[in-house]
Amino acid sequence: MPSSGPSDKSPPPQTVDIPPAGSDQLPGDANAYVETLRKCWATGSRLELLTLHIPKYASSLAESRTCANNYLDVIVNDYFMHFHWKLKVSEEPPTDVSPISHCSEALTPLESLQKQRKIASISKTIHNWFENHSKAVRKLGVSAKPKNDPWTRLLSQLSGVSPHKPRMLQAHQRWSKDFYKSMVKERFEAQWELSSCSPKEKTSFRDLLAQTEGKEAIKEWKAMLDAPPRTDPVSRQAALNRLASFAGPLLSGISLALGMHVTLMVGGPEPRKQGKISVISMHKGVDLRPQPQNWQTANKGKFKTVTKLFQEYLNGCYSK
């Protein structure tokens, strides 16, 4: 309200005169600015703001629920720093008002209560929003069952684990796979003729053999997924030899999705070189020359400078 008389005091903090969320709200209603929100309520600048916080929230949630809740407080504070508490979620903030101008506004007791109710409502809504939108990020983490985690199955290929779960073969497939006709059939049939088993039992025996070996293959495959990568020199060299076929499609996919050049540099002691520091690089993307070249081949001299800097760094990362 305007002053009843002259005063030498500084003017009160700037406030934003925004009408209640619903025109049918009664005067004095503590929930005057609380809205009932539906799915996909966050749009425009609100969606942009919240989306920026998803990676940090997901990492906090992976650490602990307490860390996630603490970070939610940061998000809520950031939200109300940009959006005045009297605004509807469908309304964009005025462009001529500073985002922090309303932080120290003078409120009546009723307005203070209305603000508390609005903050509590939005806080709950934001919590639910992040729970839903961080699920996709959490799926990229480690699964409780490695066989169901696509990243575990992908990275295990470097260790030589098949990306596909072994399939339990039918009897005729099992025998065909083991070259039954060329290697075992004659001896097997001769021994079988000496037995008193019926042809039906022969089929059952083959089925039992196929099922047993199939279960063992699946068990072995799961054990390899559950186990950490082997760290002996032979296994590490074998993984390094698979790097090109493993990382090549990934680099191509990243380059295609981003429309950018991609470089992978790997360095460290290489087993087959008696532990000598090696630097291996892979590149996706070429220049516009008549004969296109990637970063490494376009200027080998300058690229050697990059490799040398990386190698100098690696020399301080490993003990002899």
LODREN-823167 format. One record per residue (C-alpha): x, y, z; residue number from 0; residue in three letters. Coordinates in Angstrom, 2 decimals, always signed. Each point is the difference from the previous one (the first is absolute). Example, Ala and Ser with C-alpha at 12.3 -4.5 7.8 and 13.67 -1.06 7.14 Angstrom:
<pts>
[pt [+12.30, -4.50, +7.80], 0, Ala],
[pt [+1.37, +3.44, -0.66], 1, Ser],
</pts>
This chain:
<pts>
[pt [+0.00, +0.00, +0.00], 0, Met],
[pt [+1.20, +3.58, -0.62], 1, Pro],
[pt [+1.46, +1.87, +2.94], 2, Ser],
[pt [-2.27, +2.39, +1.93], 3, Ser],
[pt [+2.75, +2.57, +0.15], 4, Gly],
[pt [+3.47, +0.84, -1.24], 5, Pro],
[pt [+2.84, -2.27, +1.04], 6, Ser],
[pt [+3.75, -0.06, -0.51], 7, Asp],
[pt [+0.15, -3.80, +0.11], 8, Lys],
[pt [+1.01, -1.99, -3.08], 9, Ser],
[pt [-2.87, -1.41, -2.08], 10, Pro],
[pt [-1.17, -3.54, +0.74], 11, Pro],
[pt [+1.29, -2.89, -2.15], 12, Pro],
[pt [-1.59, -0.34, -3.41], 13, Gln],
[pt [-3.00, -2.30, -0.13], 14, Thr],
[pt [-1.82, -1.53, -2.92], 15, Val],
[pt [-3.75, +0.45, -0.12], 16, Asp],
[pt [-1.27, -3.31, -1.33], 17, Ile],
[pt [-3.61, -1.13, +0.37], 18, Pro],
[pt [-0.87, -3.24, +1.80], 19, Pro],
[pt [+0.15, -3.30, -1.88], 20, Ala],
[pt [-3.78, -0.17, -0.30], 21, Gly],
[pt [-2.42, +2.86, -0.37], 22, Ser],
[pt [-2.63, -1.90, +1.97], 23, Asp],
[pt [+2.15, -0.22, +3.16], 24, Gln],
[pt [-1.55, +1.54, +3.07], 25, Leu],
[pt [+1.78, +2.89, +1.78], 26, Pro],
[pt [+2.11, -1.30, +2.83], 27, Gly],
[pt [+0.41, -3.48, -1.51], 28, Asp],
[pt [+3.36, -1.45, +1.11], 29, Ala],
[pt [+0.03, -2.25, -3.09], 30, Asn],
[pt [-0.75, +2.81, -2.43], 31, Ala],
[pt [+3.17, -0.65, -2.01], 32, Tyr],
[pt [+0.11, -3.78, +0.26], 33, Val],
[pt [-0.78, -1.75, -3.29], 34, Glu],
[pt [-1.02, -3.54, -0.84], 35, Thr],
[pt [+2.59, -1.02, -2.56], 36, Leu],
[pt [-0.12, -2.79, -2.53], 37, Arg],
[pt [+2.60, -1.96, -1.90], 38, Lys],
[pt [+2.32, +2.07, -2.20], 39, Cys],
[pt [-0.72, +3.12, +2.03], 40, Trp],
[pt [+3.55, +1.30, -0.42], 41, Ala],
[pt [+0.38, +1.79, -3.32], 42, Thr],
[pt [+1.98, +2.88, -1.44], 43, Gly],
[pt [+2.61, +1.55, +2.25], 44, Ser],
[pt [-1.09, -2.16, +2.93], 45, Arg],
[pt [+0.74, -3.16, -1.94], 46, Leu],
[pt [+3.38, +1.38, -1.05], 47, Glu],
[pt [+0.90, +0.86, +3.59], 48, Leu],
[pt [-1.01, -3.37, +1.44], 49, Leu],
[pt [+1.64, -1.96, -2.81], 50, Thr],
[pt [+3.34, +1.60, +0.80], 51, Leu],
[pt [-0.16, -1.54, +3.47], 52, His],
[pt [-0.77, -3.61, -1.07], 53, Ile],
[pt [+3.60, -1.31, -0.27], 54, Pro],
[pt [+1.01, +1.42, +3.38], 55, Lys],
[pt [-3.17, -1.29, +1.65], 56, Tyr],
[pt [+0.52, -3.47, -1.47], 57, Ala],
[pt [+3.59, -0.15, +1.24], 58, Ser],
[pt [-1.11, +1.21, +3.44], 59, Ser],
[pt [-2.69, -2.65, +0.09], 60, Leu],
[pt [+2.54, -2.67, -0.94], 61, Ala],
[pt [+2.09, +1.11, +2.97], 62, Glu],
[pt [-2.83, +0.00, +2.55], 63, Ser],
[pt [-3.57, +1.10, +0.53], 64, Arg],
[pt [+1.21, +2.63, +2.46], 65, Thr],
[pt [+2.25, +1.57, -2.63], 66, Cys],
[pt [-2.88, +0.01, -2.48], 67, Ala],
[pt [-2.34, +1.70, +2.48], 68, Asn],
[pt [+2.65, +2.60, +0.80], 69, Asn],
[pt [+0.43, +0.74, -3.67], 70, Tyr],
[pt [-3.77, +0.29, -0.42], 71, Leu],
[pt [+0.15, +2.93, +2.43], 72, Asp],
[pt [+2.51, +1.65, -2.32], 73, Val],
[pt [-2.29, -0.59, -2.98], 74, Ile],
[pt [-3.04, +1.44, +1.78], 75, Val],
[pt [+1.96, +3.09, +1.01], 76, Asn],
[pt [+1.19, +0.42, -3.58], 77, Asp],
[pt [-3.55, -0.39, -1.26], 78, Tyr],
[pt [-1.40, +2.73, +2.21], 79, Phe],
[pt [+2.98, +2.19, -0.77], 80, Met],
[pt [-1.18, +0.07, -3.61], 81, His],
[pt [-3.77, -0.31, +0.39], 82, Phe],
[pt [-1.98, +2.15, +2.40], 83, His],
[pt [-2.09, -2.06, +2.37], 84, Trp],
[pt [-3.22, +1.71, -1.14], 85, Lys],
[pt [+0.49, -1.01, -3.63], 86, Leu],
[pt [-2.01, -2.83, -1.51], 87, Lys],
[pt [+2.16, -2.76, -1.47], 88, Val],
[pt [-1.47, +0.90, -3.39], 89, Ser],
[pt [+1.30, +3.58, +0.27], 90, Glu],
[pt [+3.47, +1.17, -0.92], 91, Glu],
[pt [+1.67, +2.53, +2.32], 92, Pro],
[pt [-0.02, +3.65, -1.09], 93, Pro],
[pt [+3.13, +0.86, -1.96], 94, Thr],
[pt [+0.33, +3.42, +1.63], 95, Asp],
[pt [+0.25, -1.36, +3.55], 96, Val],
[pt [+3.23, -1.23, +1.54], 97, Ser],
[pt [-0.14, -3.69, +1.02], 98, Pro],
[pt [+1.09, +0.85, +3.54], 99, Ile],
[pt [-2.14, +3.10, +0.46], 100, Ser],
[pt [-2.72, -1.92, +1.83], 101, His],
[pt [+2.28, -1.81, +2.46], 102, Cys],
[pt [-0.16, +2.74, +2.63], 103, Ser],
[pt [-3.52, +1.23, -0.64], 104, Glu],
[pt [-2.15, +1.14, +2.92], 105, Ala],
[pt [-2.92, -2.36, +0.60], 106, Leu],
[pt [-3.12, +0.15, +2.10], 107, Thr],
[pt [-0.65, -2.91, +2.39], 108, Pro],
[pt [-2.50, -1.44, -2.49], 109, Leu],
[pt [+2.46, +0.30, -2.88], 110, Glu],
[pt [+2.68, -1.71, +2.07], 111, Ser],
[pt [-2.35, -2.92, +0.58], 112, Leu],
[pt [-0.98, -0.08, -3.68], 113, Gln],
[pt [+3.66, -0.02, -0.99], 114, Lys],
[pt [+0.74, -2.87, +2.39], 115, Gln],
[pt [-2.86, -2.03, -1.45], 116, Arg],
[pt [+1.14, +0.71, -3.57], 117, Lys],
[pt [+3.60, -0.97, +0.76], 118, Ile],
[pt [-1.11, -3.23, +1.70], 119, Ala],
[pt [-2.20, -0.89, -2.96], 120, Ser],
[pt [+2.63, +0.75, -2.64], 121, Ile],
[pt [+2.68, -1.81, +2.03], 122, Ser],
[pt [-2.06, -3.18, -0.01], 123, Lys],
[pt [-0.74, +0.39, -3.70], 124, Thr],
[pt [+3.68, +0.55, -0.84], 125, Ile],
[pt [+0.95, -3.06, +2.06], 126, His],
[pt [-2.42, -2.16, -2.00], 127, Asn],
[pt [+1.19, +1.54, -3.26], 128, Trp],
[pt [+3.62, -0.88, +0.70], 129, Phe],
[pt [-0.87, -3.50, +1.16], 130, Glu],
[pt [-1.62, -0.66, -3.38], 131, Asn],
[pt [+2.50, +1.80, -2.21], 132, His],
[pt [+3.10, -1.43, +1.66], 133, Ser],
[pt [-1.09, -3.61, -0.55], 134, Lys],
[pt [+1.45, +0.00, -3.51], 135, Ala],
[pt [+3.30, +1.24, +1.39], 136, Val],
[pt [+0.02, -2.57, +2.81], 137, Arg],
[pt [-0.54, -2.78, -2.54], 138, Lys],
[pt [+3.45, +0.78, -1.36], 139, Leu],
[pt [+1.55, -0.94, +3.32], 140, Gly],
[pt [+0.91, -3.43, +1.28], 141, Val],
[pt [-2.91, -2.41, +0.04], 142, Ser],
[pt [-0.57, -2.43, +2.85], 143, Ala],
[pt [+0.28, -2.78, -2.59], 144, Lys],
[pt [+2.93, +0.42, -2.41], 145, Pro],
[pt [-1.74, -2.14, -2.62], 146, Lys],
[pt [-2.77, +2.64, -0.19], 147, Asn],
[pt [+2.34, +3.02, +0.00], 148, Asp],
[pt [+0.79, +1.06, -3.58], 149, Pro],
[pt [+3.16, +1.84, +1.07], 150, Trp],
[pt [+1.41, -3.03, +1.80], 151, Thr],
[pt [-0.70, -2.18, -3.01], 152, Arg],
[pt [+1.51, +2.61, -2.31], 153, Leu],
[pt [+3.21, +0.58, +1.97], 154, Leu],
[pt [+0.44, -3.72, +0.64], 155, Ser],
[pt [+0.63, -0.44, -3.71], 156, Gln],
[pt [+3.44, +1.51, +0.57], 157, Leu],
[pt [+0.72, -2.99, +2.25], 158, Ser],
[pt [-1.17, -2.39, -2.68], 159, Gly],
[pt [-3.46, -0.74, +1.43], 160, Val],
[pt [-2.61, -0.61, -2.68], 161, Ser],
[pt [-2.69, +2.72, -0.09], 162, Pro],
[pt [-2.63, -2.67, -0.59], 163, His],
[pt [-1.32, -2.40, +2.57], 164, Lys],
[pt [+0.74, -3.61, -0.99], 165, Pro],
[pt [-2.97, -1.76, -1.52], 166, Arg],
[pt [-0.93, -3.47, +1.14], 167, Met],
[pt [+0.25, -2.15, -3.13], 168, Leu],
[pt [-2.42, -2.66, -1.06], 169, Gln],
[pt [+1.33, -3.53, -0.20], 170, Ala],
[pt [+0.64, -0.01, -3.75], 171, His],
[pt [+1.66, +3.43, +0.21], 172, Gln],
[pt [+2.28, -1.17, +2.78], 173, Arg],
[pt [+1.15, -3.04, -1.96], 174, Trp],
[pt [+0.40, +1.96, -3.22], 175, Ser],
[pt [+2.12, +2.55, +1.78], 176, Lys],
[pt [+2.34, -2.69, +1.27], 177, Asp],
[pt [+0.37, -1.64, -3.43], 178, Phe],
[pt [-1.96, -3.02, +1.05], 179, Tyr],
[pt [-0.15, -1.60, -3.43], 180, Lys],
[pt [+3.69, +0.33, -0.80], 181, Ser],
[pt [+1.54, -0.74, +3.38], 182, Met],
[pt [-2.27, -1.89, +2.39], 183, Val],
[pt [-2.94, -1.53, -1.80], 184, Lys],
[pt [+1.56, -3.35, -0.92], 185, Glu],
[pt [+1.34, -0.77, +3.48], 186, Arg],
[pt [-3.12, +1.34, +1.71], 187, Phe],
[pt [-2.34, -2.11, -2.09], 188, Glu],
[pt [+2.12, -3.11, +0.55], 189, Ala],
[pt [-0.09, +0.41, +3.74], 190, Gln],
[pt [-3.69, +0.82, -0.03], 191, Trp],
[pt [-0.83, -3.21, -1.88], 192, Glu],
[pt [+1.59, -2.00, +2.80], 193, Leu],
[pt [-2.35, +1.57, +2.53], 194, Ser],
[pt [-3.60, -0.92, +0.60], 195, Ser],
[pt [-1.30, +3.57, -0.12], 196, Cys],
[pt [-2.85, +0.88, -2.33], 197, Ser],
[pt [+0.21, +2.71, -2.74], 198, Pro],
[pt [-2.19, +2.22, +2.18], 199, Lys],
[pt [+2.56, -0.18, +2.79], 200, Glu],
[pt [+2.72, +0.95, -2.47], 201, Lys],
[pt [-1.83, +3.23, -0.80], 202, Thr],
[pt [-0.52, +0.70, +3.70], 203, Ser],
[pt [+3.70, -0.54, +0.62], 204, Phe],
[pt [+0.93, +2.51, -2.70], 205, Arg],
[pt [-2.48, +2.54, +1.37], 206, Asp],
[pt [+1.40, -0.42, +3.52], 207, Leu],
[pt [+3.54, +0.47, -1.28], 208, Leu],
[pt [-0.94, +3.18, -1.90], 209, Ala],
[pt [-1.85, +1.46, +3.01], 210, Gln],
[pt [+2.85, -0.75, +2.38], 211, Thr],
[pt [+2.66, +1.55, -2.21], 212, Glu],
[pt [-2.27, +2.98, -0.77], 213, Gly],
[pt [-0.50, +0.74, +3.69], 214, Lys],
[pt [+3.73, -0.25, +0.62], 215, Glu],
[pt [+0.70, +2.46, -2.84], 216, Ala],
[pt [-2.49, +2.53, +1.40], 217, Ile],
[pt [+1.42, -0.43, +3.51], 218, Lys],
[pt [+3.53, +0.63, -1.28], 219, Glu],
[pt [-1.15, +3.07, -1.97], 220, Trp],
[pt [-1.71, +1.53, +3.05], 221, Lys],
[pt [+3.08, -0.65, +2.13], 222, Ala],
[pt [+2.17, +1.85, -2.51], 223, Met],
[pt [-2.37, +2.99, +0.10], 224, Leu],
[pt [-0.02, +0.07, +3.80], 225, Asp],
[pt [+3.78, -0.23, +0.28], 226, Ala],
[pt [+2.15, +3.15, -0.22], 227, Pro],
[pt [+2.22, +0.37, -3.08], 228, Pro],
[pt [+3.13, -2.12, +0.11], 229, Arg],
[pt [+3.12, +2.00, +0.75], 230, Thr],
[pt [+2.75, -2.43, -0.96], 231, Asp],
[pt [+2.27, +1.16, -2.87], 232, Pro],
[pt [-1.33, -2.54, -2.51], 233, Val],
[pt [-3.63, +0.97, +0.60], 234, Ser],
[pt [+0.77, +3.71, -0.13], 235, Arg],
[pt [+1.89, -0.34, -3.26], 236, Gln],
[pt [-2.89, -2.00, -1.44], 237, Ala],
[pt [-2.40, +2.77, +1.08], 238, Ala],
[pt [+2.25, +2.60, -1.59], 239, Leu],
[pt [-0.01, -1.99, -3.24], 240, Asn],
[pt [-3.81, +0.11, +0.03], 241, Arg],
[pt [-0.12, +3.76, +0.59], 242, Leu],
[pt [-0.34, +1.02, -3.65], 243, Ala],
[pt [-2.92, -2.32, -0.76], 244, Ser],
[pt [-1.64, +0.91, +3.32], 245, Phe],
[pt [+0.41, +3.79, +0.00], 246, Ala],
[pt [-0.25, +0.61, -3.75], 247, Gly],
[pt [-3.79, -0.32, -0.23], 248, Pro],
[pt [-0.40, +2.09, +3.17], 249, Leu],
[pt [+2.10, +2.85, -1.40], 250, Leu],
[pt [-1.92, -0.15, -3.27], 251, Ser],
[pt [-3.32, +0.17, +1.83], 252, Gly],
[pt [+1.12, +2.92, +2.18], 253, Ile],
[pt [+1.30, +1.89, -3.04], 254, Ser],
[pt [-3.21, -0.59, -1.91], 255, Leu],
[pt [-2.23, +1.05, +2.90], 256, Ala],
[pt [+1.98, +3.15, +0.84], 257, Leu],
[pt [+1.12, +0.98, -3.48], 258, Gly],
[pt [+3.50, +0.43, +1.41], 259, Met],
[pt [+3.44, -1.56, -0.25], 260, His],
[pt [+0.84, -2.53, +2.69], 261, Val],
[pt [+3.42, -1.11, +1.23], 262, Thr],
[pt [+0.80, -2.76, +2.48], 263, Leu],
[pt [+3.47, -0.08, +1.54], 264, Met],
[pt [+1.10, -2.94, +2.11], 265, Val],
[pt [+3.37, -0.14, +1.70], 266, Gly],
[pt [+1.90, -2.09, +2.50], 267, Gly],
[pt [+2.39, -2.95, +0.35], 268, Pro],
[pt [-0.56, -2.48, -2.83], 269, Glu],
[pt [+0.65, -3.64, +0.99], 270, Pro],
[pt [+1.46, -1.18, -3.31], 271, Arg],
[pt [+2.51, +2.87, +0.10], 272, Lys],
[pt [+1.27, -1.07, +3.44], 273, Gln],
[pt [-1.97, +2.73, +1.73], 274, Gly],
[pt [+1.22, +2.87, -2.15], 275, Lys],
[pt [-2.35, +2.98, -0.05], 276, Ile],
[pt [-2.03, -0.04, -3.21], 277, Ser],
[pt [-2.55, +2.45, -1.36], 278, Val],
[pt [-2.76, -1.23, -2.27], 279, Ile],
[pt [-2.43, +2.36, -1.68], 280, Ser],
[pt [-3.16, -0.44, -2.03], 281, Met],
[pt [-1.77, +2.69, -1.97], 282, His],
[pt [-3.36, +0.46, -1.68], 283, Lys],
[pt [-0.39, +2.88, -2.41], 284, Gly],
[pt [+2.03, +1.35, -2.91], 285, Val],
[pt [+0.81, +3.38, -1.51], 286, Asp],
[pt [-1.14, +1.50, -3.33], 287, Leu],
[pt [+3.08, -0.76, -2.06], 288, Arg],
[pt [-0.33, -1.74, -3.37], 289, Pro],
[pt [+1.39, -3.05, +1.78], 290, Gln],
[pt [-1.64, +0.33, +3.46], 291, Pro],
[pt [+2.18, -0.69, +3.02], 292, Gln],
[pt [-0.69, -0.29, +3.72], 293, Asn],
[pt [+1.70, +2.06, +2.69], 294, Trp],
[pt [+3.00, -2.30, +0.36], 295, Gln],
[pt [+0.81, -0.42, -3.69], 296, Thr],
[pt [-0.73, +3.60, -1.03], 297, Ala],
[pt [+3.07, +1.32, +1.81], 298, Asn],
[pt [+2.10, -2.75, +1.47], 299, Lys],
[pt [+2.62, +2.37, +1.36], 300, Gly],
[pt [-2.43, +2.04, +2.08], 301, Lys],
[pt [-1.86, -3.08, +1.12], 302, Phe],
[pt [+3.26, -1.47, +1.30], 303, Lys],
[pt [+0.21, +3.07, +2.25], 304, Thr],
[pt [-3.38, -0.87, +1.48], 305, Val],
[pt [+1.03, -3.62, +0.45], 306, Thr],
[pt [+3.27, +1.02, +1.62], 307, Lys],
[pt [-1.78, +2.22, +2.54], 308, Leu],
[pt [-2.35, -2.83, +0.88], 309, Phe],
[pt [+2.91, -2.44, +0.30], 310, Gln],
[pt [+1.91, +2.38, +2.28], 311, Glu],
[pt [-3.03, +0.14, +2.26], 312, Tyr],
[pt [-0.30, -3.79, +0.01], 313, Leu],
[pt [+3.64, -0.38, +1.03], 314, Asn],
[pt [-0.94, +1.49, +3.35], 315, Gly],
[pt [-3.01, -2.27, +0.46], 316, Cys],
[pt [+1.73, -3.37, +0.22], 317, Tyr],
[pt [+2.87, -1.34, +2.10], 318, Ser],
[pt [+2.76, -2.00, -1.66], 319, Lys],
</pts>
